[in-house]
Amino acid sequence: MYREMSITEFSGDLLNQLNKGAFLIVKSKEKLNVMTISCGSIGFTWMKPTFTIMVRGSRYTYELMEESENYTVSFPFSGQLKNELAVCGTMSGRNIDKIKECRFSLKEGNLANTFILDECEFHLECKIIYKHFIDKTKLDSKIKENIYANEDYHVLYFGEIVSAYRKDD
Ligand SMILES: Cc1cc2nc3c(=O)[nH]c(=O)nc-3n(C[C@H](O)[C@H](O)[C@H](O)COP(=O)(O)O)c2cc1C
């Protein structure tokens, strides 16, 4: 059983886990992919609770994000799925089916075309309300040098948190 939660209830646990990795799940048409993320911002944007994620233009996930209206993020709050975080953070969905490889159980989300990983305790369902490639002319020079030496810039996706829920203990 899952319980809906408000942004102020879960933001501490979310930030703690994000550091270690969470699973971004996106589906476009018949293609579904899972990718490990650790970049993200939680807050209020345009008076809506939002979770903003960063996906580099080189990722297979980026292709699916560009064709999608929604995405989900599943968090393994108990520190489980370390191996799966490594697999989904190093292998590309262009080459393997990560759902099969990690034996994930997909569960349908509430938003159209969304799925969550039932092995995780906590899930966000987000609707994309704004997106933009990093503008290198406005970026701190050290970050540009250290993070984007290969010019593989991130796209920022602002996701309105439409639903956030945690498994009851
Ligand atoms: C802990 C961890 C965190 C990561 N965070 C991000 C991230 O926030 N954004 C990103 O674009 N890539 C991130 N990556 C890299 C992608 O997960 C990785 O390149 C993945 O293989 C891309 O998969 P895809 O080609 O199926 O999209 C992270 C990797 C790890 C291991």
The ligand as a MOL file (V3000), in Angstrom:
LIG
                    3D

  0  0  0     0  0            999 V3000
M  V30 BEGIN CTAB
M  V30 COUNTS 31 33 0 0 0
M  V30 BEGIN ATOM
M  V30 1 C 25.2290 7.6120 -9.5250 0
M  V30 2 C 25.0150 8.0880 -10.9520 0
M  V30 3 C 24.3140 9.2630 -11.1770 0
M  V30 4 C 24.0970 9.7480 -12.4880 0
M  V30 5 N 23.3870 10.8990 -12.6760 0
M  V30 6 C 23.1440 11.3500 -13.9300 0
M  V30 7 C 22.3540 12.5140 -14.1430 0
M  V30 8 O 21.8310 13.1390 -13.2080 0
M  V30 9 N 22.1690 12.9510 -15.4330 0
M  V30 10 C 22.7260 12.2900 -16.5070 0
M  V30 11 O 22.5240 12.7240 -17.6640 0
M  V30 12 N 23.4530 11.1490 -16.3280 0
M  V30 13 C 23.6610 10.6550 -15.0750 0
M  V30 14 N 24.3670 9.5050 -14.8880 0
M  V30 15 C 24.8720 8.7530 -16.0550 0
M  V30 16 C 23.7750 7.8920 -16.7390 0
M  V30 17 O 22.9880 7.2210 -15.7760 0
M  V30 18 C 24.4410 6.8460 -17.6710 0
M  V30 19 O 25.2060 7.5140 -18.6470 0
M  V30 20 C 23.4470 5.8900 -18.3140 0
M  V30 21 O 24.1690 4.7680 -18.7680 0
M  V30 22 C 22.6520 6.5050 -19.4650 0
M  V30 23 O 21.7240 5.5640 -19.9110 0
M  V30 24 P 20.8820 5.6950 -21.2670 0
M  V30 25 O 21.8680 5.8110 -22.3980 0
M  V30 26 O 20.0820 4.4130 -21.2820 0
M  V30 27 O 20.0340 6.9040 -21.1390 0
M  V30 28 C 24.6020 9.0060 -13.5910 0
M  V30 29 C 25.3040 7.8080 -13.3630 0
M  V30 30 C 25.5070 7.3510 -12.0760 0
M  V30 31 C 26.2470 6.0570 -11.8540 0
M  V30 END ATOM
M  V30 BEGIN BOND
M  V30 1 1 1 2
M  V30 2 1 2 3
M  V30 3 2 2 30
M  V30 4 2 3 4
M  V30 5 1 4 5
M  V30 6 1 4 28
M  V30 7 2 5 6
M  V30 8 1 6 7
M  V30 9 1 6 13
M  V30 10 2 7 8
M  V30 11 1 7 9
M  V30 12 1 9 10
M  V30 13 2 10 11
M  V30 14 1 10 12
M  V30 15 2 12 13
M  V30 16 1 13 14
M  V30 17 1 14 15
M  V30 18 1 14 28
M  V30 19 1 15 16
M  V30 20 1 16 17
M  V30 21 1 16 18
M  V30 22 1 18 19
M  V30 23 1 18 20
M  V30 24 1 20 21
M  V30 25 1 20 22
M  V30 26 1 22 23
M  V30 27 1 23 24
M  V30 28 2 24 25
M  V30 29 1 24 26
M  V30 30 1 24 27
M  V30 31 2 28 29
M  V30 32 1 29 30
M  V30 33 1 30 31
M  V30 END BOND
M  V30 END CTAB
M  END
